[in-house]
Amino acid sequence: TASQLEDALSAAPTISLSMAMDDWFGDGSTGPISGIYCNSSQSGTAWERAGSVEWIDSGAAGEFQVNCGLSVQGSSSSGASLRNQLSFKLSFKGKYGPKKLKQDMFGDRLQEFDSLVLDAGHQNAPNGPGSLPRKRYAQGLRDAFMSDLQLAMAGLAPMSRPAHVYINGLYWGLYNLHERVDEVFAADHEGGKPDEYDYVKEGSIRAGNFNPWNHPTAPGAWDTAVTIAAGGLDTTDVWQGQPAY
């Protein structure tokens, strides 16, 4: 019913994303093919656009607006077949606005962010690939649920919360807003500097390197961790004369 829809739309915060239409959907008909939606499989700063983010929450006093960079988030989830609801990355940089977003987004000790992700949840959501029954019974909760379990066990995982997203005033769906897990996330939560971490995703180094921990000029950690794990983690195993991890 109409009343149920209204209640549902106010049950979670609203995030309003705004920027030039050509930056969203420019397909070459009126100028360059510059829209991030038409080029969703592209990545890098060349496909980041200046935009505005407005946070609207009827149940809190922390409403705000901030300028930032907007881009499509994801690798396998950014293909043309999934453009009905793409994921987005919000990047806070001096050339757009503040260098960091300073807001209490998740009720956590961390209240400064270099970036945030609006996750469409293609792997388990109504808008994802697959047959109609799969979409009909999709939960759209698994990523956030597993992160919440990890946090409840005193582990490290991204904080998240659901949010309704609008693009230039048009409703775009329910998203999962969460921290972006990378080398900055690691340093923010575990201490040290971002360049002290190896950030590996889908088998590729995104930050840091594949060097061993004792590399003379550019020490790393990931390669050493993989070597130790490959050698076995039983209590009787050793690595370079030391007991197993």
C-alpha positions in Angstrom: 0.0 0.0 0.0 1.0 3.6 -0.3 1.4 3.9 3.5 3.7 0.9 3.6 5.8 2.3 0.8 6.2 5.6 2.6 7.2 3.8 5.8 9.7 1.7 3.9 11.3 4.8 2.2 11.7 6.5 5.6 12.9 3.4 7.5 16.5 3.8 6.1 18.5 7.0 5.4 18.4 8.6 2.0 21.5 9.4 -0.1 20.9 11.8 -2.9 23.6 11.8 -5.6 23.7 14.7 -8.1 25.9 15.6 -11.0 25.7 16.7 -14.6 23.5 14.3 -16.7 26.3 13.8 -19.2 28.6 12.7 -16.4 26.0 10.1 -15.5 24.7 9.0 -18.9 26.6 10.8 -21.7 26.4 8.3 -24.6 27.8 10.5 -27.4 24.5 11.7 -28.7 25.2 15.3 -27.5 28.9 15.2 -26.9 31.7 12.8 -25.9 30.8 9.4 -24.5 31.6 10.6 -21.0 29.0 9.1 -18.8 30.2 6.7 -16.1 27.1 4.6 -16.7 27.8 4.1 -20.4 31.4 3.3 -19.5 30.7 1.2 -16.4 33.5 -1.3 -17.1 36.1 1.4 -17.2 38.1 2.2 -14.0 40.6 4.7 -12.7 40.5 8.4 -11.9 39.7 9.2 -15.6 36.2 7.7 -14.9 35.6 9.7 -11.7 33.3 12.7 -11.9 32.7 15.7 -9.6 29.3 15.4 -7.9 27.3 16.1 -4.8 26.2 13.8 -2.0 23.4 14.7 0.3 22.6 12.6 3.4 18.9 12.8 4.5 17.8 11.0 7.7 14.5 11.8 9.3 15.5 10.0 12.5 18.8 11.8 13.1 20.2 15.3 13.3 23.3 14.6 11.2 22.1 15.6 7.8 24.7 17.0 5.5 25.7 17.8 1.9 29.3 17.4 0.6 31.0 17.5 -2.8 33.1 14.5 -3.8 34.1 12.3 -6.7 31.6 9.7 -8.0 32.6 6.6 -9.9 31.3 3.1 -10.6 32.6 0.6 -8.1 33.4 -3.1 -8.8 35.0 -5.3 -11.4 32.8 -8.2 -12.3 29.7 -6.3 -11.0 30.2 -3.3 -13.4 29.3 -5.0 -16.7 26.7 -3.8 -19.1 24.2 -6.5 -18.0 24.1 -5.1 -14.5 23.6 -1.4 -15.4 20.1 -1.5 -14.0 21.7 -0.8 -10.6 25.4 -0.3 -10.4 27.5 0.1 -7.3 29.2 3.5 -6.7 32.3 4.8 -4.9 32.3 8.1 -3.1 35.8 9.6 -3.1 36.6 12.6 -0.8 39.5 14.6 -2.3 40.6 18.2 -2.2 39.9 18.9 -5.8 36.2 18.2 -5.3 35.6 19.3 -1.7 36.9 18.2 1.7 39.9 15.8 1.7 38.0 13.5 4.2 34.3 13.1 5.1 34.1 13.8 8.8 30.8 12.3 9.9 29.7 9.6 12.3 28.3 7.3 9.6 28.2 4.0 11.5 28.2 4.9 15.2 31.8 3.6 15.4 35.0 5.1 16.6 36.1 5.8 13.0 34.5 9.1 11.9 36.7 10.2 9.0 36.6 8.6 5.6 38.6 8.9 2.4 36.0 6.9 0.5 32.8 5.0 1.0 31.0 2.4 -1.2 27.3 2.2 -2.2 27.0 -1.5 -2.9 24.1 -2.7 -5.1 24.7 -6.3 -4.0 24.6 -8.1 -7.3 25.5 -11.5 -5.9 22.4 -11.9 -3.8 19.8 -9.2 -4.7 16.7 -8.8 -6.8 18.6 -6.7 -9.4 21.4 -9.4 -9.8 21.8 -12.0 -12.5 20.0 -15.3 -12.6 16.4 -16.6 -13.0 13.3 -15.0 -11.7 12.9 -17.4 -8.7 16.5 -16.6 -7.7 15.7 -12.9 -7.8 12.3 -13.3 -6.1 13.9 -15.0 -3.0 17.1 -13.0 -3.0 17.9 -11.7 0.5 20.3 -8.9 -0.3 21.8 -9.3 3.2 24.6 -11.7 3.1 27.6 -9.3 2.7 26.4 -7.1 5.6 25.4 -10.1 7.7 28.8 -11.7 7.5 30.6 -8.5 8.2 28.4 -7.9 11.2 29.2 -11.4 12.5 32.9 -10.8 12.1 32.6 -7.5 14.0 30.5 -9.2 16.7 33.4 -11.7 17.3 35.9 -8.7 17.7 37.2 -9.2 14.2 38.0 -6.6 11.5 35.3 -6.0 8.9 33.7 -3.0 7.2 30.9 -1.2 9.0 27.7 -0.8 6.9 24.1 0.3 6.9 21.3 0.2 4.3 20.3 3.4 2.5 17.9 4.5 -0.3 19.8 6.1 -3.2 18.5 8.7 -5.6 20.3 9.8 -8.8 19.5 13.4 -9.7 16.2 13.0 -7.9 15.2 9.7 -9.4 14.9 6.7 -7.0 17.7 4.2 -7.8 17.1 1.5 -5.2 18.2 0.2 -1.8 21.9 0.0 -1.3 24.4 -1.2 1.3 26.6 1.8 2.4 29.9 0.5 3.7 33.5 1.3 4.3 35.8 0.5 1.4 38.3 -2.2 2.4 41.8 -1.2 1.2 45.1 -0.1 2.6 43.6 3.1 4.0 40.9 1.0 5.8 43.6 -1.2 7.3 45.7 1.8 8.6 42.6 3.5 10.0 41.6 0.5 12.0 44.9 -1.2 12.8 47.3 1.7 13.0 50.4 2.5 11.0 50.4 4.1 7.5 48.6 2.9 4.4 51.9 2.3 2.6 52.9 -0.3 5.3 50.1 -2.6 4.1 49.8 -5.0 1.1 46.3 -4.7 -0.3 45.4 -7.8 -2.4 42.1 -8.3 -4.2 41.1 -11.1 -6.5 44.8 -12.2 -6.6 46.1 -8.8 -7.7 48.2 -6.3 -5.7 46.2 -3.1 -5.5 48.6 -1.4 -3.1 52.0 -2.5 -1.7 53.8 -5.4 -3.4 54.4 -9.2 -3.6 57.8 -8.9 -2.0 58.8 -10.9 1.1 58.9 -9.3 4.5 62.7 -8.9 4.4 63.1 -7.4 0.9 66.0 -5.0 1.2 64.4 -1.9 -0.3 60.6 -2.6 -0.5 59.5 -5.1 2.2 56.1 -6.7 1.9 54.1 -9.2 3.8 51.6 -10.9 1.5 54.1 -13.2 -0.2 55.5 -14.3 3.1 52.0 -15.1 4.5 51.2 -17.2 1.4 54.5 -19.0 1.7 53.9 -19.9 5.3 50.3 -21.0 4.7 51.4 -23.1 1.7 54.0 -24.8 3.9 51.3 -25.9 6.4 49.8 -24.5 9.5 49.9 -27.6 11.7 51.6 -27.3 15.1 54.5 -29.5 13.9 55.2 -27.3 10.9 58.0 -24.8 10.8 59.0 -21.9 8.6 62.6 -20.8 8.5 63.2 -22.7 11.7 60.3 -21.0 13.5 57.2 -22.7 14.8 54.2 -22.5 12.4 52.0 -19.5 12.5 
